[in-house]
Amino acid sequence: MNKRILFIPIVVIVLGIAFLVGMRIYLDRWAEQPLSVAEDVVFVVEPAMTFSTVADKLVAAGVVNGWLFSLRARQRGLQASVQSGEYQVTATLTPDTLLDRLTLGDVVAHRYLIVEGSTSERVLERLAADDRVSFDLSGVTVGDLMARLGLPAGNAEGRFFPDTYLFRRGDKASALLLRAKSKMDTVLAELWSERSSRVSFETPYDALILASIVEKETAYQPDRALVAGVFVRRLAKGMRLQSDPTVIYGVGDEFAGSITRRMLKTDGPYNTYRRYGLPPTPIALPGRAAIEAALNPDDGEDLYFVARGDGTSQFSKTLEEHNKAVARYQRR
């Protein structure tokens, strides 16, 4: 009788151990199997969200078995380590790699493109309209943006490097712009140190202003240094730049697609038909190629150029040659 009484607990213990071992083996195998999702699933883990809530969201999305997923997280001691953010689940993930992604904060990397030749005002507008970004610059203008970013005061035009920037959903717009500003500073300093002896800019900022004009004048790479050469020579000779893009920038919202005689005759800081020297600020965000061109201009003799209408430009040494080119390419 005593032996039978002792035998029952032993059987229960053995069965319990066998169950736990079997469950461990099953969980290990289950956690290594690809998730059965037909298409990618994107979900957001909000700050302070509990693991059970996260598991419920995954169950609702048809991603995992909630009970097994929670059990696996408890087994690995990860149920309190989930980080907030936006996550993407693909069929290539397993329950374990999904847990790793959640606890390491391996969130979705979004891309934000700052386009060469765009303006800082346009960048602000696009950031304000992007629901992936936390826009913390409401009411800010290009004139006070630098101060709002905690930088030395001044006009922010041209200060942000055109490139593709990775960010996480909810990142602040100001943080993204600070990265673009830092990259512009780095690129400009690098190219300034390699500038040609033909340029006589007093500061890198002057080069940035000319680079922005080159950026707007031509997108055709072989012509960039030629355009920069024309402007550098005109500055050296005390000639006006007479650049249409500077006039357009100064006109702002008034510009409706074509430059009028009134626009050309109206004086203003950006009207390079009326004023000598560079405009007071850049007129756009120049890319690396435009900055390189401004700092390493062509050393020819051309003083004029006109668009051919196919993306390239016709260059001339004399006003007579230039007038003929204008008649050929723009007045036909």
Residue, then its C-alpha position, 0 to 999 in steps of 0.5 A: m500500500n505504501k509503495r503504491i502511494l509513493f509510486i503515484p507522486i513519482v509518476v506525476i513528477v516524471l510526467g510533469i518533467a516529460f511534459l516540460v521537456g516536450m514543451r521546451i522541444y516543441l517551443d524551440r521548433w515552433a520558434e524557428q519556423p517561418l511566420s505564416v503571413a501572406e503579405d507584410v504586416v506593419f504595426v506600431v508598438e506605442p510607448a508603455m504598451t504591455f507585452s500582452t497588448v503587443a501579442d494581442k495586436l499580432v494575433a489580431a493581424g494573424v501573425v502568431n499564436g498569442w499563447l505560444f508567443s507569450l510563452r516563448a517570450r517568458q521563456r527567454g525573459l523578454q516579456a518586459s523588453v519590448q521597445s516602442g516603434e513601428y515594426q514590419v513583419t515578413a514571411t522570412l521572420t520566425p517567432d524568435t527573430l520577431l522577438d529579437r526585432l521587438t526587443l532590439g528596437d529594429v524598427v522600420a527605416h523610413r526614407y526622406l528625400i531632400v531634392e537638389g534644387s528645392t528650397s528650404e521653405r519647400v522642405l519645411e512644407r513637405l515635412a509638415a505634411d508627412d505623417r511619419v514625422s513629428f513636426d515640431l516646427s509649426g509657424v517657423t519660417v526660413g528666416d527664423l529656422m536656424a535659431r529654432l534649430g539652436l544654430p547661429a541665427g541667419n537665413a536657412e536657405g541652402r543650408f541643408f544637404p540634398d540627400t536621402y535620410l533614414f528615420r524612424r516614425g515619430d522622429k522630430a522634423s528638427a532632428l532630421l534637418l539638423r542631420a542635413k545641416s551637419k552633412m552640408d557643413t561637412v561636404l562644404a568644408e571638404l570641397w572648400s579645402e579642395r577649391s581651385s585657385r581661380v575662385s576668390f570667394e571670401t567664405p564658404y558661404d559665398a561659394l554656397i550662394l553661387a552653387s545654388i545659382v548653378e544648381k538652378e541654372t542647369a541640371y546637365q552635369p557637363d555644363r555645371a563647371l562652364v556655368a560656374g566659370v561664366f559667373v566667376r568671370r562676370l564677378a571678377k570683371g564687375m559685371r552683373l550676374q543676370s541670372d533668371p533663377t535669382v529673379i524668380y526666387g526674389v519674386g516668390d509666389e508672384f512668379a507664374g511660369s515666365i519672367t516679365r519685363r517688370m520683374l527684371k526692372t523691379d529692384g530687389p536683393y535677388n534681382t541680379y539684373r539690377r544689382y552687382g555681386l552675389p545675392p544675399t543668400p543661396i536661392a536653393l539647396p545645391g547638391r555636391a556636384a553644383i558645389e564642386a562646380a562653384l569651387n572648381p569653375d571652368d577656366g575658359e573665356d565665356l561670359y554668356f550662356v543661354a539654354r538650348g531647350d534640350g537641357t544643355s546650354q550654348f556658351s558665348k565669349t561676346l555679347e554679339e555671339h550671345n545675342k545670336a544664340v538667344a535669337r536661335y534658341q529662344r526667339r525662334 
